[in-house]
Amino acid sequence: MAHTDPESAALPETSEAKAEVLAGLVERVTFHSLESGFCVLRVKARGHRDLVTTVGHAAMISAGEWITASGFWINDREHGLQFKAHFLKTSAPSTLDGIEKYLGSGMIRGIGPAYAKRLVDAFGKDVFDIIEAAPERLREVTGIGPKRAAKIIAGWADQKVIREIMVFLHEHGVGTARAVRIFKTYGTDAVQVMSENPYRLAKDIRGIGFRTADTIAGKLGIQKTAMIRIRAGISFALTEAMGDGHCGLPRAELIGLAETLLEVPRVLIESAVGEELAEGNVTADQVGEADCIFLTGLYLAERGIADRIRRIRSGPLPWPGIDADKALPWIEQKTGLTLAASQAEAVRLAIGSKITVITGGPGVGKTTIVNSILRILAAKRVKLLLCAPTGRAAKRMSEATGMEAKTIHRLLEFDPKAFAFKRDAENPLDCDLLVIDESSMVDVPLMLSLLKAVPDNAALLIVGDIDQLPSVGPGQVLADIIGSGAVPAVRLTEVFRQAAESQIITTAHAINAGRIPDLRAPEGATDFYFVPAATPEQAVPRIVELVSRRIPRRFGLDPIKDIQVLCPMNRGGVGARSLNIELQAALNPAGEKKVERFGWTFAPGDKVMQIENDYDKEVYNGDIGTIEDVDLEDGEVAVTFDGRTVSYVFGELDTLVPAYAATIHKSQGSEYPAVVIPVMTQHYAMLQRNLLYTGVTRGKTLVVLVGQTRALAIAVKNVSGRRRWSKLDEWLGG
């Protein structure tokens, strides 16, 4: 049933009509938008025999609460007679029935309908006072042991604070979906923090932007021209730029952005930039000829990376000299592989250099080279460590080398309590050589943390594909290291015979070279197909048909586990968002056990992706998992990532999205048995060569492009891929 928010569909008022008051018990919450507070309630109202449908706004509402509402009766064409409340006040339920409904509505961890009934049977109307003042008595209830009692007590305390946050946000005209996230960030001081400086919300809480914080600030009486507001706006503009991969911005561009955002005179922005510079929050420097402003943390991080690389490069080799003329024939005999001239050159360079970069696309033999280097050094008792930015990339590296590879976070031993890595300059890694794979994905802050933990006397082998998309986070570390010419780098271009038989690989190299790949229907079996679709209306059902039926039937693949739809962008009819809805409905329609939060439905069997790093749970941006269970009683969702089960409270589900379709950006460092990529002119803004190339190279055994040849041609020709503002190559070159 679709509900329209009356805020957006105002009803004609009659001036003579006198507002009525309705009071009663909320039997059921039919609909409640956490964003706007709009709700549709079924109320057992005083003086009414049947349940009354009531629509209004409430920051938070649960079955069992007592409401007092003032408003008017309306006859809705679709839903019949309703009470439209202009004002809605909730109070704690007072009847036993109400208390039971309220407790059992899934608001408090550890209490579902069954335990609500037991608690009310045991304590009657005193149940709230007991949870609050004598929680040890909870243990008198059958089935409530120390663990569940602790959960209920904590849940009750959290609930009170979250309620305060919701009421505060609502009073200031802001949706309340992020209340749990705000509570997790600031704890019991949340309301105080928001009152003192609402702009902190934009900086600290994902999903709350500058405009939301600005709304609260306005309601709190902070003037448009207040310095706290303008300085927050400048920080926000730079943080947004960081989201696009920049470490800084040209000064003129930054001031222009701030002018549009803040709508205040330029002279005020100039003086706010001056204050930010004076306090050291931002730093001014030149990139080429351009005057730029950097976030100080990123500016220092780029400089730190350059310093570490110079220090590591200048020391002696950690192993005794190796005669390459003997080592190369030895490794060929050991592996039974003959190294091509370009590969032999790369091995020779790496065993004689403190830092080496090896870059190249699929099928050029990067793995063969890395394996050869590792085996030669292992024979010399060299201590080796291997890492990659994502769990999937580390797993692939382990499989390819037969040695343990860890994610960078695991290697550096992240400590969630201290929110820092245990491995650093004081407690460095124990190795003679560190190998970093998929290094195109490593952003500036992570590369600095990694290099700080590398001992000065160790060597570095940096492996990656410079033609892929740069990191999601700020900077372009691999490209800057190669571009600076400061360390020896090998660029491999020769595709080997076995790899050249794969259409996926030849297509990827054609795209990379700016050639339109061969899209004709193949004779016989192959691993690359193009399925034409002229419009989004044609493309969507074709993609659903391919994933749910055609590919599984023909290639024996599991539609959920083995096939990944990768989109150039999130938005639009053929974007990841709408395809997720279509594919979820086709592949895993939700039954009774489901939870709807943050605009998505989550049910057992759903494929989901984590969209931000969560160090407590040890789940990272881009990790893909499967929902095992939705526990409506405890308000938790259990998700399995690579055999490990992780629990999410309903309010934390904004860090998960369905992952039947994902953006190509999110797929970096992962490989999937089969990949389906829509390529439509609707994605015009994102049609870039490196994006399409990254998407195609994610498929192991099958890649299917669906769309228009014109859109494909646009992507192949477009190498513009926005330039990132960074200074690392200059620091290294200088």
C-alpha positions in Angstrom: 0.0 0.0 0.0 1.5 3.3 -1.0 1.2 6.2 1.4 1.7 9.8 0.4 3.2 12.1 3.0 0.5 14.8 3.7 3.4 17.3 4.0 3.7 17.0 0.2 -0.1 16.6 -0.4 -1.7 19.3 1.7 -5.5 19.0 2.1 -7.9 21.9 1.7 -8.8 23.3 5.1 -12.2 24.7 6.0 -11.9 27.7 8.1 -15.2 27.0 10.0 -14.1 23.4 10.8 -13.1 23.1 14.4 -10.2 20.8 15.3 -11.2 17.7 17.1 -9.2 15.8 19.7 -8.7 12.1 19.4 -7.1 10.0 22.2 -6.4 6.3 22.3 -4.0 3.4 22.2 -1.8 2.6 19.1 -2.8 -0.9 18.1 -0.5 -1.1 15.0 2.0 1.2 13.2 1.0 0.5 9.6 3.7 2.9 8.2 6.3 5.1 9.7 9.0 7.1 7.8 12.1 7.6 9.9 13.1 10.3 7.5 10.1 12.6 7.8 8.3 11.2 10.8 5.2 10.7 8.7 3.1 7.8 10.1 -0.1 5.9 9.5 -1.5 4.4 12.7 -4.4 2.1 13.6 -5.7 3.5 16.9 -8.2 2.1 19.4 -9.7 5.5 20.2 -12.0 6.5 23.0 -15.6 6.7 21.9 -15.0 4.7 18.7 -16.0 1.1 18.3 -13.8 0.3 15.3 -10.1 1.0 14.9 -9.4 4.5 13.6 -6.8 5.1 10.9 -4.8 8.2 12.0 -2.2 10.0 9.9 0.3 12.5 11.3 3.9 13.0 12.2 5.9 11.5 15.1 9.6 11.3 15.7 9.2 7.8 17.1 6.1 5.7 17.5 5.4 2.2 18.8 2.4 0.0 19.1 1.0 0.2 22.7 1.7 3.9 23.2 -1.1 6.3 24.2 -1.6 9.2 21.7 -3.4 12.4 22.0 -4.0 14.0 18.6 -5.8 17.1 17.4 -6.9 17.4 13.8 -9.8 16.8 11.3 -11.7 13.8 9.8 -11.1 13.3 6.1 -12.5 10.8 3.6 -9.5 9.5 1.6 -10.4 8.2 -1.9 -8.2 5.2 -1.5 -8.2 4.5 2.2 -11.6 5.7 3.4 -12.3 7.6 6.6 -9.1 8.8 8.4 -8.2 11.2 11.2 -5.6 13.7 9.9 -3.6 14.9 13.0 -1.9 18.3 12.9 -0.5 17.6 16.3 0.4 14.3 17.8 1.6 13.7 21.3 2.7 10.3 22.5 3.0 9.1 26.1 4.1 5.9 27.7 1.4 3.3 27.7 -0.6 2.8 30.9 -2.8 -0.2 30.2 -1.4 -3.7 30.6 -2.3 -4.5 27.0 -0.6 -1.3 25.8 2.5 -1.9 27.9 2.8 -5.4 26.4 2.4 -4.1 22.8 4.9 -1.4 23.4 7.6 -3.6 24.9 7.0 -6.2 22.2 7.3 -3.9 19.3 11.0 -4.7 18.7 12.3 -1.3 20.0 14.3 -2.7 22.8 17.0 -5.3 22.1 16.3 -8.6 23.9 12.5 -8.1 24.1 10.2 -9.5 21.5 6.5 -10.3 21.8 7.1 -13.4 23.9 9.2 -11.8 26.5 7.0 -8.7 26.6 4.1 -11.0 27.7 6.3 -12.7 30.4 7.5 -9.3 31.7 3.9 -7.9 32.0 2.6 -11.1 33.6 5.4 -10.9 36.2 5.4 -7.1 37.0 2.2 -5.6 35.6 2.2 -1.8 35.4 5.5 -1.5 37.3 7.5 -3.1 34.5 9.0 0.2 33.4 10.0 1.2 36.9 11.6 -2.2 37.4 13.7 -2.0 34.2 14.8 1.5 35.2 15.3 1.2 39.0 15.6 -2.5 40.0 16.8 -4.2 36.8 18.2 -7.2 38.9 14.6 -8.3 39.3 14.3 -9.1 35.6 16.0 -12.4 36.4 12.8 -13.4 38.2 11.2 -14.0 34.8 11.5 -17.4 33.3 14.0 -17.5 30.4 15.7 -14.2 31.3 19.3 -15.1 32.2 22.2 -12.7 32.9 22.9 -12.2 29.1 19.4 -11.3 28.1 18.9 -9.1 31.2 22.1 -7.2 30.4 20.8 -6.8 26.8 17.4 -5.5 28.0 19.0 -3.0 30.4 21.4 -1.7 27.8 18.6 -1.6 25.2 16.4 0.4 27.5 19.1 3.0 28.3 20.0 3.3 24.6 16.3 3.7 23.8 15.9 6.7 26.2 18.9 8.5 24.6 17.8 7.7 21.0 14.3 9.0 21.9 15.9 12.3 23.1 17.9 12.5 19.9 14.8 11.9 17.8 12.8 14.5 19.6 15.6 17.0 19.3 16.0 16.4 15.5 12.3 16.5 15.0 11.9 19.8 16.9 14.5 21.2 14.5 12.7 19.9 11.4 15.1 17.1 10.5 14.3 13.4 9.7 15.2 10.9 12.4 16.6 8.0 10.4 20.2 8.6 11.6 19.3 8.7 15.3 21.0 5.4 16.0 24.1 6.4 14.1 24.2 9.7 16.0 23.8 7.9 19.3 26.6 5.4 18.4 28.9 8.4 17.6 28.3 10.7 20.5 26.7 8.5 23.1 24.8 10.2 25.9 26.3 13.6 25.1 24.5 13.6 21.7 22.0 16.4 22.3 24.6 18.6 23.9 27.0 18.1 21.0 24.3 18.9 18.4 23.2 22.0 20.3 26.7 23.4 20.7 27.8 22.8 17.1 25.3 21.2 14.8 27.9 21.3 12.0 29.8 18.5 13.6 27.0 16.2 12.4 28.0 16.8 8.8 31.6 15.9 9.5 31.0 12.9 11.8 27.8 11.2 10.6 27.6 9.4 7.3 24.3 10.2 5.6 24.0 13.6 7.2 25.1 16.4 4.9 25.9 20.0 5.4 22.3 21.1 4.5 20.8 19.0 7.3 23.2 20.4 9.9 22.5 23.8 8.5 18.8 23.4 9.0 19.3 22.6 12.7 21.8 25.5 13.0 19.2 27.8 11.6 16.5 26.6 14.0 19.1 27.1 16.9 19.4 30.7 15.8 22.9 30.5 14.1 23.0 33.4 11.5 23.8 32.7 7.8 26.9 34.9 8.0 28.2 33.4 11.3 31.9 32.4 11.0 31.2 28.9 12.5 28.8 28.3 9.5 31.1 29.6 6.8 34.1 27.7 8.1 32.1 24.5 8.3 31.0 25.1 4.7 34.6 25.3 3.6 35.5 22.1 5.4 32.5 20.5 3.9 33.4 21.5 0.3 36.9 20.1 0.8 35.5 16.9 2.3 33.1 16.5 -0.6 36.1 16.9 -3.0 37.9 14.2 -1.0 34.9 12.0 -1.8 35.7 12.6 -5.5 39.3 11.5 -4.8 41.0 14.9 -4.5 43.4 15.8 -1.7 42.8 19.5 -2.2 41.2 22.0 -4.6 42.4 25.0 -6.5 41.6 28.0 -4.3 39.3 29.7 -6.9 37.3 26.5 -7.3 37.0 26.1 -3.6 35.7 29.6 -3.1 33.3 29.3 -5.9 31.9 26.0 -4.4 31.6 27.6 -1.0 29.8 30.7 -2.5 27.1 28.4 -4.1 26.7 26.3 -1.0 26.6 29.1 1.6 25.0 32.1 -0.3 27.1 34.7 1.5 29.5 37.4 0.1 32.9 36.2 -1.2 34.7 38.5 1.2 33.3 36.5 4.2 34.5 33.2 2.5 38.0 34.7 1.9 38.3 35.7 5.6 37.0 32.2 6.7 39.6 30.6 4.5 42.2 32.8 6.2 41.0 31.7 9.7 41.1 28.0 8.6 44.6 28.5 7.3 45.7 30.3 10.5 44.3 27.5 12.7 46.0 24.9 10.5 42.9 23.0 9.5 43.8 23.6 5.9 47.1 24.2 4.1 47.9 26.3 1.0 50.5 25.1 -1.6 51.0 24.9 -5.3 50.3 21.9 -7.6 52.0 22.8 -10.9 51.0 26.4 -11.5 47.7 26.2 -9.5 47.3 27.7 -6.0 45.6 25.0 -4.0 44.0 24.5 -0.6 44.4 21.1 1.0 42.9 19.5 4.1 46.0 19.5 6.3 45.7 15.8 7.3 45.8 14.8 3.6 48.5 17.3 2.8 50.8 15.9 5.5 49.9 12.3 4.6 51.0 12.8 1.0 54.2 14.3 2.2 54.7 11.5 4.7 54.3 8.9 1.9 57.0 10.6 -0.1 59.4 10.7 2.9 58.9 7.0 3.7 59.5 6.0 0.1 62.7 8.1 0.0 63.9 6.5 3.3 63.1 3.0 2.3 64.7 3.5 -1.1 68.0 4.9 0.2 68.9 1.9 2.5 70.8 -1.2 1.5 69.1 -4.4 0.2 68.0 -6.7 3.1 69.3 -9.8 1.4 72.8 -10.7 0.1 73.4 -10.0 -3.6 71.7 -12.5 -5.9 73.1 -13.4 -9.3 70.2 -13.1 -11.7 71.9 -15.1 -14.4 71.8 -18.1 -12.1 68.5 -17.4 -10.4 66.5 -17.0 -13.6 67.3 -20.5 -15.1 66.9 -22.0 -11.6 63.3 -20.6 -11.2 62.4 -21.7 -14.7 63.5 -25.2 -14.0 61.6 -25.2 -10.6 58.3 -23.9 -12.1 58.6 -25.5 -15.5 57.7 -22.1 -17.0 59.8 -20.1 -19.5 59.9 -16.4 -18.6 59.4 -14.0 -21.5 62.1 -11.3 -21.9 59.8 -8.6 -20.2 59.1 -11.0 -17.3 62.7 -11.9 -16.8 63.6 -8.2 -16.8 61.0 -7.5 -14.0 62.3 -10.4 -11.9 65.9 -9.1 -12.4 64.9 -5.6 -11.3 62.9 -6.7 -8.2 65.7 -9.0 -6.8 68.1 -6.1 -7.1 66.0 -3.1 -6.0 64.8 -1.7 -2.6 61.5 -0.6 -4.2 59.9 -2.0 -7.4 56.6 -1.3 -9.1 55.1 -3.9 -11.5 52.0 -2.8 -13.4 50.0 -4.2 -16.3 46.5 -5.6 -17.2 45.1 -9.1 -17.1 47.0 -11.9 -18.8 50.4 -10.2 -18.9 51.9 -12.5 -16.3 52.1 -10.4 -13.2 51.3 -13.4 -11.0 54.1 -15.5 -12.7 56.6 -12.7 -12.0 55.5 -12.2 -8.4 55.7 -16.0 -7.8 59.1 -16.2 -9.3 60.4 -13.3 -7.2 58.9 -14.8 -4.0 60.4 -18.3 -4.6 63.9 -17.0 -5.4 63.8 -14.9 -2.2 62.3 -17.7 -0.1 65.1 -19.9 -1.1 67.5 -17.3 0.4 65.5 -17.3 3.7 64.2 -13.8 3.1 61.2 -13.0 5.4 58.2 -12.2 3.2 54.8 -10.6 4.0 52.0 -10.3 1.5 49.0 -7.9 1.6 46.1 -6.5 -0.5 43.5 -3.8 0.2 40.4 -6.1 0.3 39.6 -9.5 1.7 38.8 -10.9 -1.7 42.0 -9.6 -3.2 44.0 -11.0 -0.3 42.3 -14.4 -0.8 43.1 -14.4 -4.5 46.7 -13.5 -3.8 47.0 -16.4 -1.3 45.5 -18.8 -3.9 47.9 -17.5 -6.6 51.1 -17.7 -4.5 50.4 -20.5 -2.0 51.5 -18.1 0.7 49.4 -16.4 3.3 48.3 -12.9 2.3 46.4 -10.6 4.6 44.3 -7.5 4.1 46.2 -4.3 5.0 43.9 -3.7 8.0 44.6 -7.2 9.4 48.4 -7.0 8.6 48.6 -3.7 10.5 46.4 -5.2 13.4 43.7 -2.6 13.7 42.7 -2.0 17.3 39.0 -0.8 17.4 39.3 0.5 21.0 42.2 2.8 20.3 40.9 3.4 16.7 44.5 3.0 15.4 46.8 0.4 14.0 49.0 -1.6 16.5 51.7 -1.8 13.8 53.5 1.5 13.2 56.9 3.1 13.3 57.3 2.1 17.0 56.1 -1.5 16.4 57.1 -2.2 12.7 56.2 -5.3 10.7 58.7 -8.2 10.9 59.8 -8.6 7.2 62.5 -8.2 4.7 60.1 -7.8 1.8 56.5 -6.5 1.8 54.4 -7.2 -1.3 51.3 -5.0 -1.9 48.9 -6.3 -4.5 46.0 -4.4 -6.2 47.8 -1.2 -5.2 45.7 1.0 -7.5 43.0 0.7 -4.8 45.1 2.0 -1.9 44.3 5.6 -1.0 46.6 8.2 0.7 45.7 7.6 4.4 46.0 3.8 4.1 49.3 3.9 2.2 50.8 6.2 4.8 49.7 3.9 7.6 51.2 0.9 5.7 54.5 2.6 4.9 55.0 3.8 8.5 54.9 0.2 9.6 57.5 -1.0 7.0 61.0 -1.1 8.6 63.6 1.2 6.9 65.7 -1.8 6.0 62.9 -3.8 4.3 62.2 -3.8 0.5 58.9 -3.1 -1.2 57.2 -4.7 -4.2 54.2 -2.8 -5.4 51.9 -4.6 -7.8 48.8 -3.2 -9.5 47.0 -2.2 -12.7 47.4 1.5 -13.3 44.7 1.5 -16.0 42.0 0.6 -13.5 40.0 3.1 -11.6 42.0 4.9 -8.9 41.2 4.3 -5.2 37.7 5.2 -3.9 39.4 7.3 -1.2 41.6 10.4 -1.8 44.7 10.5 -4.0 46.1 8.4 -6.8 49.0 6.8 -5.1 50.0 4.1 -7.7 49.8 6.6 -10.6 51.7 9.2 -8.7 54.5 6.8 -7.7 54.9 5.6 -11.3 54.5 9.1 -12.8 57.2 10.6 -10.5 59.8 8.3 -12.0 61.3 8.1 -8.5 61.3 4.3 -8.2 62.0 1.6 -10.8 58.8 0.5 -12.5 58.0 -2.2 -15.1 55.0 -1.8 -17.3 53.9 -5.1 -18.8 51.9 -5.0 -22.1 52.5 -8.4 -23.7 49.5 -10.7 -23.4 50.5 -14.4 -23.2 49.2 -17.0 -25.6 47.0 -18.9 -23.1 45.4 -15.6 -21.9 45.0 -14.4 -25.5 42.5 -17.2 -26.0 40.1 -15.5 -23.5 37.8 -13.0 -25.1 37.5 -11.2 -21.7 41.2 -10.5 -21.8 41.4 -9.4 -25.4 38.3 -7.2 -25.0 39.8 -5.6 -21.9 43.1 -4.8 -23.7 41.1 -3.5 -26.8 39.1 -1.1 -24.5 42.3 0.0 -22.8 44.0 0.7 -26.1 40.9 2.8 -27.2 39.6 0.2 -29.7 35.9 -0.8 -29.9 35.9 -4.6 -29.0 34.5 -7.1 -31.5 30.8 -7.3 -30.6 29.7 -9.8 -33.2 27.8 -12.9 -32.1 30.6 -15.6 -31.5 30.8 -18.9 -33.2 30.9 -21.6 -30.6 31.4 -21.1 -26.9 33.2 -18.0 -25.6 33.5 -16.0 -22.4 32.4 -12.6 -23.6 29.0 -11.6 -25.1 27.3 -8.4 -26.1 23.5 -8.3 -25.7 21.9 -5.3 -27.5 19.2 -3.2 -25.7 18.1 0.1 -27.1 16.4 1.5 -24.1 16.3 1.1 -20.3 12.9 -0.5 -20.7 14.5 -3.2 -22.8 17.7 -3.5 -20.8 16.2 -4.1 -17.4 14.1 -7.3 -18.2 17.0 -8.6 -20.3 19.4 -8.3 -17.4 16.9 -10.0 -15.0 16.4 -12.8 -17.6 20.1 -13.2 -18.1 20.9 -13.4 -14.4 17.9 -15.4 -13.2 17.6 -17.9 -16.1 19.8 -17.8 -19.2 23.3 -17.7 -17.6 22.5 -20.3 -14.8 21.0 -22.7 -17.4 23.8 -22.4 -19.9 26.8 -22.2 -17.6 25.6 -23.9 -14.5 26.2 -20.9 -12.3 24.3 -19.9 -9.1 22.4 -16.7 -9.9 23.0 -15.2 -6.4 26.5 -16.4 -5.5 28.2 -16.6 -8.9 26.7 -13.7 -11.0 27.4 -10.1 -10.2 25.7 -7.2 -12.0 28.0 -4.2 -12.2 26.7 -0.7 -13.1 28.5 2.5 -14.0 26.4 4.3 -11.5 23.8 4.0 -8.7 21.1 6.3 -10.1 18.7 5.9 -13.0 16.6 3.1 -14.4 19.6 0.9 -15.2 21.6 2.0 -12.1 22.5 -0.3 -9.3 19.7 1.0 -7.1 16.7 0.1 -9.3 18.4 -3.1 -10.6 18.8 -4.3 -7.0 15.0 -4.0 -6.5 14.2 -5.9 -9.7 16.8 -8.6 -9.1 15.9 -9.0 -5.4 12.3 -9.5 -6.4 13.3 -12.1 -9.1 15.9 -14.0 -7.1 14.9 -13.8 -3.5 11.4 -12.5 -2.8 11.0 -11.7 0.9 8.7 -13.9 3.0 7.3 -13.1 6.5 10.8 -12.7 8.0 12.0 -9.4 6.7 12.9 -5.9 7.9 12.5 -2.7 6.0 15.0 0.0 6.8 16.6 3.0 5.0 14.6 2.4 1.9 15.6 -1.3 1.5 14.1 -4.6 2.4 16.4 -7.2 4.1 15.4 -10.9 4.2 17.2 -14.2 4.8 19.1 -15.3 1.6 19.7 -11.7 0.4 23.1 -10.9 -1.0 24.3 -7.7 0.7 27.3 -5.4 0.6 28.9 -3.4 3.5 29.4 0.2 2.3 31.7 1.6 5.0 34.5 0.3 7.1 33.3 -1.0 10.4 36.4 -1.8 12.5 34.4 -3.2 15.5 32.7 -5.8 13.3 35.8 -6.2 11.1 33.8 -5.7 8.0 35.0 -3.4 5.3 33.7 -1.2 2.5 32.9 -3.5 -0.5 32.7 -6.8 1.5 29.9 -9.0 0.2 27.8 -11.3 2.6 24.6 -13.2 2.8 21.8 -12.6 5.3 21.4 -15.8 7.4 18.6 -14.7 9.6 16.3 -11.7 10.5 15.4 -11.9 14.2 12.3 -9.7 14.6 12.2 -10.5 18.3 15.7 -9.2 19.2 15.7 -6.6 16.3 18.9 -8.1 14.8 20.1 -9.3 11.4 22.8 -12.0 11.1 25.0 -11.7 8.0 27.7 -14.2 7.0 30.9 -12.8 5.4 33.3 -15.5 4.2 32.1 -18.0 6.7 32.0 -15.5 9.6 28.7 -14.4 11.1 28.3 -10.7 12.0 25.3 -9.2 13.8 23.6 -5.9 12.9 21.0 -4.1 15.0 18.2 -2.8 12.8 19.4 0.8 13.3 22.8 -0.1 11.9 21.4 -1.4 8.6 22.3 1.9 6.8 25.8 0.4 6.4 24.4 -2.5 4.3 22.8 -2.4 0.8 21.5 -5.3 -1.3 24.3 -6.4 -3.6 22.6 -8.2 -6.5 23.8 -5.2 -8.5 26.7 -2.9 -7.4 28.7 -0.1 -8.9 31.9 -0.8 -10.7 33.7 1.4 -8.2 32.6 -0.9 -5.3 33.8 -4.0 -7.2 37.5 -3.0 -7.3 39.8 -5.7 -6.0 37.1 -8.4 -6.4 36.6 -11.1 -9.0 33.4 -12.8 -9.8 32.7 -16.0 -11.9 30.3 -14.0 -14.1 29.7 -10.3 -14.6 26.8 -8.5 -16.3 27.4 -4.8 -17.1 24.7 -2.5 -18.4 26.3 0.1 -20.8 23.7 2.8 -21.7 23.9 6.4 -22.7 21.8 7.2 -19.6 25.1 6.7 -17.7 26.8 9.4 -19.8 28.4 11.1 -16.9 30.2 7.9 -15.9 31.1 6.4 -19.3 34.9 6.4 -19.0 37.5 4.0 -20.4 39.0 3.1 -17.0 35.5 2.4 -15.6 34.5 0.0 -18.4 38.0 -1.6 -18.3 37.7 -2.2 -14.5 34.3 -3.7 -14.9 35.2 -6.1 -17.7 38.4 -7.3 -15.8 36.2 -8.3 -12.8 34.8 -11.3 -14.7 36.7 -14.6 -14.3 34.8 -17.0 -16.7 32.0 -14.9 -18.3 31.4 -11.2 -19.1 28.1 -10.0 -20.7 27.6 -6.4 -21.7 24.0 -5.3 -22.1 23.1 -2.0 -23.9 24.0 0.2 -26.8 27.0 0.1 -29.1 26.9 3.9 -29.0 27.3 4.0 -25.2 30.2 1.5 -25.5 31.9 3.7 -28.1 31.5 6.8 -25.8 33.1 4.9 -22.9 36.0 3.6 -25.0 36.8 7.0 -26.4 36.6 8.9 -23.2 39.9 8.9 -21.3 39.2 12.2 -19.6 38.7 10.4 -16.2 38.7 13.6 -14.1 42.2 14.6 -13.0 42.7 14.3 -9.2 44.3 17.1 -7.4 47.2 15.6 -5.5 50.8 16.5 -4.9 52.5 13.2 -4.2 54.2 12.9 -7.6 55.7 16.4 -7.1 56.9 15.5 -3.6 58.5 12.3 -5.0 59.9 13.9 -8.1 61.3 16.8 -6.1 
